[in-house]
Each structure stands twice: as structure tokens, then as C-alpha cells.
Amino acid sequence: MFDQVLDVMRNMKHEKDSEAHQIFRQSAGHAPRGVVALPETVNPEEETVPGIQHPGSTGVIYCSERAIANGFSYTAQHEWANLGQGAPEVGPIPNAPERPKTIEMSLDSLEYAPTTGVKALREAVANLYNVTYRQNKASQYTYENVCIVPGGRAGLSRVAAVIGDVYTSYHIPDYTAYDQVLSAFKRLVPVPTALDPSVRLNRYISFPPNKYRLDIQQTKKDIATQGLAVILASNPRNPTGQVIKGNDLKELVALGREGTTIILDEFYSWYLYPDNDKDIGKSISSAEYIEDVNQDAVIIVDGLTKNWRLPGWRVCWVVGPKNLVTALSQSGSFLDGGANHPLQLAAIPLLDPTHARNERIALQKHFKMKRDHVLARLKDLHLDVDVPPNATFYIWLNLEKLPAPLNNGLTFFEELLKEQTIVIPGIFFDINPSHRRNLFHSPCHHFVRLSFGPPIEDLDKGIDAIARVLKKAKKEGMRAFGHKYGHLLSSNPIWLFTDACLHVVSPSLIYQLQEEY
């Protein structure tokens, strides 16, 4: 039986066979929905707070928790390579404006700010959009079209709280937090759609190259046949590093004049890597194609987090029609109370159009250099990227060509934790609010997201770790992989299938097998 169990561990075809996948499922909030289970607590033996249900972690949070269980510490994080980081490096980069180091606080700034934000900052946001995207257009943004929010997720939550009972379309893959937003706000009925109609969301799916484009004609059909009222998407797109632009973006925005609300997460709007140097410094936004800022049902979410490289400030904004902003003021009053008052005031000069352009130019040159460096190193390891990113700071890496079990994102992630490196498994970008799908059938199962947001020294450290894992696989074979990931989160039995037989095996036996074999 020992040999049979070990053979199953090497040839996993279902999440129940995989230690990495069982660790994920046993984490609070990640159990499949609609099945009989213990209350979802961190430790099922602890007393459960009545009525509390864990919504599940976003990818970065879960991966950070697993890293901490493997020795990672935020007080010594530079000992690790965090390629799972969903934030850019925050230090100085060549030719960029000086980083803010001090903040003056007037006595008035110690008071609460309005839930819609400080008026002067709202005016600065509106002006930046008008100067950058709406010159010579009759309809212009004013402060009444802007709501300041304490972070992008807070902005999305405010928007979700004011949308009625509707079918909401989202694409796969996309930003991990959409899963929690669509799960928490039950009035948004999630409807998954593929970016390209030739990509089908079934158990056999594997994204072929060039299948990350948005097919507008298919989107229109989905609206007509499925009754979609809201489309939620990131642009530029996390995690694929692609961007909807030109006529595709223009047609998407036009849907906002035809009875569909378009919510666009534009946090990576500066992270573009044009082939022609004359295009360095340009950015992208749906604001360019909006005809009437108060009539077109297009909602933009952005902020200082990514483009200004200030994730710790938590100063962001939602831009849209005036009547949306009044609703967001009301939802903000009970959801988050508003953004930090002194930091809103400190942000105002950063939105000066000239300052913003200088930031964009420096950012694009520096991050393009990092992107090219990481892609070259991956190529040296024979890890070719199917669709190289032309936006964001992410690489969507397909592991299918690696031998099992390294060819699935969760196992690859757990193996890299042993090398003090963090990546994000692709399954977190399979927006799946019901959590019912067998993880091995996920279209994102064979992928990981690598971030080139951190400093280049950290990037090299992470690529070196990947190289060590691949070298170990070549030298020792697959016997060394797929196990020894630390203690499972409970003593629940593990179900293993061998040939036509079903074995119920305790975790202690699994660890005994690992030690003996």
C-alpha cells in the first residue's frame, strides 16, 4: 500500500490527492460551498463565534500566511524573494520625482474628512483626468464626479453596496479580490465569461496563447442572452499583463450608453511598455472615450497605490456620474467612514499633471527594464511566457510543460516556499465565488503569477530559487516533490484513490511515508 500511496502523490489528478491543495481547502473560508462541513474557523476545535462565516482570503493574503508558516517574517522580509507581491517597489527609481518623506498636519486635518473626500483633492483628480484624457471635450469632470476612498477594495465595496439585484459579468482570469466582493455582496449575481469565445470554461480548459483579449461582439451577445447589467474588469489586466485599448476599449465604454454599467479597475493605467520610445509617458483610461461624464454608466476605480507607488497611503478614488458619487457617500458612511484626512491633503500636489507625467515616464522606463530582465532569465530556464505582459507588473507563467506535480500552481508555490520565495498560484485568479469547482479542473490551475514589482535584487533572488527547484527536479526526479509542506491544518483523514480502490489515510501516515520514502 505504501508504494501505491506514493504513486498517487506523484500522479495527482484530483485535489483530494494533493497535500498542497488540501492545505488550501482546510484554510478558513476555502472549503467548497454547498457541502456539509465543520464551521469555517482557523481551528475547527476552537469555539465558533455564532453567525460568523469566513469569506476566504485573497491570493496574496493566503500566500503570505503560508509563507509565515514557513518562516517568513515582515520584520525580515528581505531575506525572502516576494514575487507574489501585488505592489510596486516604493523607493527611489531613476529620474523620478523625489519620494514624499514628511507630511504636515494642520489642526483641521485631525478631524474626520467628508466620506466623499476632501474637496481640493477631488478637484485635483478631476483636473488630472480632464487634462490627460478629455482635452477639447465638451463634457468635463468636476469634483462632483469624484469620490475619495481608503483603498481600491474599499472603492469596489462601496460600488458593490449600491448596485441592485443584477447579473454581474466578470472574466477569468482576473483580480483575486473580485471573488470576495462577489461573494460578500449577494445582490451581485456572478456570471463568469471567457475573454474569448473560443475559450470554454470547462474541466478541460487550458488557456492557449492570445486568448486574453476581450471579444466585444461576444460581450454584446452575453448581455443580450444572459441579461448582464454590470461588467466588472481590470484594465490593464491583472494577472495576464494585457490591456484593452483603442477601438476595443472605445466599444466597451459605449456599452455604458446602452444600458450596461461598466466598472473598470484601472490601477495599472500607467504601467504600459510601448515598443516606440515616443510613446513613453502615455497612460490609458476609459475616461478618454466617455461622451457625457454624467450620463455614460462607466465607473473608474484608481488611486495612488500602484501608479504613484504609494500603497501604504490608502488614498484612492472612484470616478463616475454625479448620482453615483452621492450614493457612494452613503455607502461609505457605513462601510469605511472615509480616507485618511492628512494623507488626502498631502496627495493634492502629487496629482499636478506635470508631476504625474514625470512619474509616469520614470516608472515606465524602470519597470520595462525589470520586465525584460525577468523574461530573459525565465527564458534561460526554458520557462517561456505564452503571452508576455505589455502592461501591469505581472507575468502569467504557464507551468504545463513541467513534470507533475510541479506543473500545478499550488504545488509549485509550496515548493518555492521551501526556497524562501513567494509566488501566487493561478487558482486565485479563477474567480469562482461558489468555490465548488475541483481545483484540478480550474482553467488557471497550471499557472502562477510572478510580480516584477519588487526591486531587481529581489527579482533575481526569486528567479535563482526557481532555478534551484528545476535543478533539483532534474537531478532527483519527482520523488522529492509534492509533500513535506508543514503540518496540515487539522487531523481530518486524507482520501487517496489508487486504481479502483479508495484508501482513507491519516495525515500522520502520510508524514510517516514521507520520512520513510
JOUR-V252695 format. One record per residue. N is the residue number from 1. RES is the residue in one small letter. OMEGA is omega in whole degrees, 0 to 359 (NA if undefined). Layout:
N:RES:OMEGA
N:RES:OMEGA
This chain:
1:m:181
2:f:180
3:d:179
4:q:180
5:v:179
6:l:178
7:d:177
8:v:181
9:m:180
10:r:186
11:n:186
12:m:177
13:k:181
14:h:183
15:e:179
16:k:179
17:d:192
18:s:177
19:e:180
20:a:182
21:h:179
22:q:175
23:i:178
24:f:183
25:r:182
26:q:174
27:s:186
28:a:177
29:g:185
30:h:177
31:a:176
32:p:179
33:r:175
34:g:177
35:v:178
36:v:182
37:a:173
38:l:175
39:p:188
40:e:176
41:t:177
42:v:175
43:n:184
44:p:181
45:e:178
46:e:177
47:e:182
48:t:174
49:v:184
50:p:175
51:g:183
52:i:176
53:q:179
54:h:181
55:p:185
56:g:182
57:s:167
58:t:185
59:g:184
60:v:182
61:i:179
62:y:182
63:c:176
64:s:179
65:e:177
66:r:179
67:a:178
68:i:177
69:a:179
70:n:173
71:g:179
72:f:178
73:s:179
74:y:178
75:t:178
76:a:189
77:q:181
78:h:170
79:e:179
80:w:171
81:a:183
82:n:177
83:l:173
84:g:187
85:q:178
86:g:181
87:a:178
88:p:173
89:e:188
90:v:182
91:g:179
92:p:172
93:i:186
94:p:171
95:n:177
96:a:173
97:p:181
98:e:180
99:r:176
100:p:183
101:k:179
102:t:180
103:i:175
104:e:181
105:m:175
106:s:180
107:l:180
108:d:183
109:s:177
110:l:176
111:e:171
112:y:168
113:a:175
114:p:181
115:t:175
116:t:179
117:g:179
118:v:185
119:k:182
120:a:178
121:l:177
122:r:177
123:e:180
124:a:178
125:v:180
126:a:180
127:n:180
128:l:178
129:y:180
130:n:181
131:v:187
132:t:190
133:y:191
134:r:177
135:q:178
136:n:175
137:k:183
138:a:182
139:s:183
140:q:175
141:y:169
142:t:180
143:y:181
144:e:177
145:n:187
146:v:173
147:c:178
148:i:184
149:v:182
150:p:179
151:g:182
152:g:180
153:r:175
154:a:177
155:g:178
156:l:180
157:s:177
158:r:180
159:v:182
160:a:183
161:a:183
162:v:176
163:i:183
164:g:181
165:d:187
166:v:170
167:y:183
168:t:180
169:s:171
170:y:183
171:h:177
172:i:1
173:p:176
174:d:188
175:y:189
176:t:184
177:a:178
178:y:179
179:d:181
180:q:179
181:v:181
182:l:177
183:s:186
184:a:182
185:f:191
186:k:181
187:r:176
188:l:181
189:v:187
190:p:177
191:v:181
192:p:175
193:t:177
194:a:179
195:l:182
196:d:185
197:p:179
198:s:176
199:v:181
200:r:183
201:l:179
202:n:189
203:r:183
204:y:189
205:i:166
206:s:187
207:f:172
208:p:179
209:p:176
210:n:179
211:k:180
212:y:178
213:r:177
214:l:178
215:d:185
216:i:181
217:q:177
218:q:178
219:t:178
220:k:177
221:k:179
222:d:178
223:i:183
224:a:187
225:t:184
226:q:179
227:g:181
228:l:179
229:a:182
230:v:173
231:i:181
232:l:182
233:a:170
234:s:176
235:n:355
236:p:196
237:r:172
238:n:20
239:p:192
240:t:180
241:g:178
242:q:185
243:v:172
244:i:185
245:k:175
246:g:185
247:n:177
248:d:180
249:l:178
250:k:180
251:e:177
252:l:179
253:v:181
254:a:177
255:l:178
256:g:176
257:r:186
258:e:174
259:g:178
260:t:177
261:t:180
262:i:176
263:i:183
264:l:175
265:d:187
266:e:186
267:f:181
268:y:188
269:s:177
270:w:187
271:y:178
272:l:185
273:y:183
274:p:177
275:d:182
276:n:183
277:d:181
278:k:179
279:d:176
280:i:180
281:g:177
282:k:177
283:s:184
284:i:175
285:s:174
286:s:180
287:a:181
288:e:187
289:y:177
290:i:180
291:e:181
292:d:187
293:v:180
294:n:181
295:q:180
296:d:183
297:a:179
298:v:182
299:i:182
300:i:176
301:v:181
302:d:180
303:g:181
304:l:191
305:t:185
306:k:188
307:n:178
308:w:178
309:r:180
310:l:184
311:p:182
312:g:182
313:w:181
314:r:175
315:v:183
316:c:183
317:w:171
318:v:180
319:v:180
320:g:179
321:p:183
322:k:184
323:n:174
324:l:184
325:v:178
326:t:177
327:a:180
328:l:176
329:s:181
330:q:180
331:s:178
332:g:182
333:s:178
334:f:180
335:l:188
336:d:176
337:g:177
338:g:183
339:a:181
340:n:186
341:h:180
342:p:181
343:l:173
344:q:180
345:l:180
346:a:183
347:a:188
348:i:180
349:p:180
350:l:180
351:l:172
352:d:185
353:p:179
354:t:177
355:h:181
356:a:180
357:r:178
358:n:176
359:e:182
360:r:183
361:i:181
362:a:182
363:l:184
364:q:179
365:k:184
366:h:183
367:f:174
368:k:176
369:m:180
370:k:178
371:r:182
372:d:180
373:h:181
374:v:179
375:l:179
376:a:180
377:r:177
378:l:179
379:k:177
380:d:179
381:l:182
382:h:174
383:l:182
384:d:180
385:v:183
386:d:182
387:v:182
388:p:183
389:p:171
390:n:178
391:a:184
392:t:171
393:f:181
394:y:174
395:i:181
396:w:191
397:l:179
398:n:183
399:l:189
400:e:185
401:k:178
402:l:177
403:p:176
404:a:5
405:p:180
406:l:183
407:n:172
408:n:189
409:g:182
410:l:179
411:t:177
412:f:177
413:f:181
414:e:179
415:e:179
416:l:175
417:l:177
418:k:180
419:e:179
420:q:179
421:t:182
422:i:168
423:v:179
424:i:177
425:p:185
426:g:184
427:i:180
428:f:180
429:f:171
430:d:186
431:i:192
432:n:189
433:p:181
434:s:179
435:h:184
436:r:188
437:r:172
438:n:186
439:l:179
440:f:179
441:h:180
442:s:176
443:p:182
444:c:189
445:h:185
446:h:185
447:f:164
448:v:173
449:r:174
450:l:177
451:s:169
452:f:174
453:g:183
454:p:176
455:p:188
456:i:177
457:e:178
458:d:179
459:l:180
460:d:178
461:k:180
462:g:178
463:i:175
464:d:179
465:a:177
466:i:179
467:a:180
468:r:178
469:v:181
470:l:178
471:k:178
472:k:179
473:a:181
474:k:184
475:k:188
476:e:184
477:g:187
478:m:183
479:r:185
480:a:188
481:f:174
482:g:182
483:h:182
484:k:180
485:y:182
486:g:186
487:h:170
488:l:188
489:l:177
490:s:179
491:s:180
492:n:180
493:p:176
494:i:181
495:w:180
496:l:180
497:f:175
498:t:185
499:d:181
500:a:186
501:c:176
502:l:178
503:h:173
504:v:190
505:v:178
506:s:176
507:p:180
508:s:177
509:l:178
510:i:181
511:y:176
512:q:179
513:l:181
514:q:181
515:e:184
516:e:185
517:y:NA
